Amino acid sequence: MKKLQYIVIAAASLMALVSCHRETSGDKLVEWVFEAPATKAVLDRDGKFSWEASDHIGVWNAASSSFVSFTTVTGSGKFRAMAPADARFEGAAYYPEGIAKGPSKVSLGGEAMPMCAILEEGSNVLHFKHIGAFVSISVINLAPEAESLVIFSDATALSGDVTLSDGVWMKGGTPDYLRIPVGGESAVQQVIPVPVGSYSLTYVIENAAHEELLRRETSGDWDFGRAILYRFPVANMEPSAVEQSLATDLEAFDVEDDSATWE
């Protein structure tokens, strides 16, 4: 099965080569600049990716053991921040910046398309890559009493603090669930980041009393690959509706982009 590889991801190793260029100076702070060619961690329905003005990334400063927030003002992919002249940007950069907890640690809660760039000396370009796989869940004609979409697995954590391996989110940790409010909606379409590995996955629609109104699950373990989007068949909660497919298997497909190359 193919994995999506965007033009900003290094063709050979998919590893991020990052360094920072110090562009201007002052008494105590200098302006640091990272270049991140056109890529974005949020997927629209057409599979298009691009930076937007005011996007933020978090870059690890080993000198202060903290992250520095970098911003692209125009959406061009040039990220700027003021930081001490003796800053040492090492470890990794993350998008969205809010997930960053350490040089190889993130905290996840269902963010769409989290990405990581491994920092190495010798380049002023950020090459981001997706940290895991993705699952698309679509439910139409939601029951009026529907309150939550709950995704869970008996074999892996789906949220919380995660330690990445070479920038990749691998199956493991304490099994848990991810809960997304859907009350008042007529339909739900969610893209959920999930770890790489082989495991089963289940989602349910619950009411306010946490009673199940709908359940869909994989028929056994599924091999989730990095940068691949897997889609559950569309579920219809209208009582009189006849669903086109009652299969529980996930449908796997490659996320396509006009400017993409393939691994």
Buried (B, 14 or more C-beta within 10 A) or exposed (E): EEBBBBBBBBEEEBBBBBBBEEEEEEEEBBBBBBBBBBBBBBBEEEBEBBBEEEBBBBBBBEEEEEBBBBBBEEBEBBBBBEBBEEBEBBBBBBBBBBBBBBBBBBBBEBBBBBBBBBBEEEBEBBBBBBBBBBBBBBBBBBBEEBBBBBBBBEBBBBBEEBEBEBBBBBBBBEEBBBBBEBEEEEEBEBBBBBBBBEBBBBBBBBBEEEEEBBEBBBEEEBEBBBBBBBBBBBBBBEEEEEEEEEEBBBEBEBBEBEEBEEE
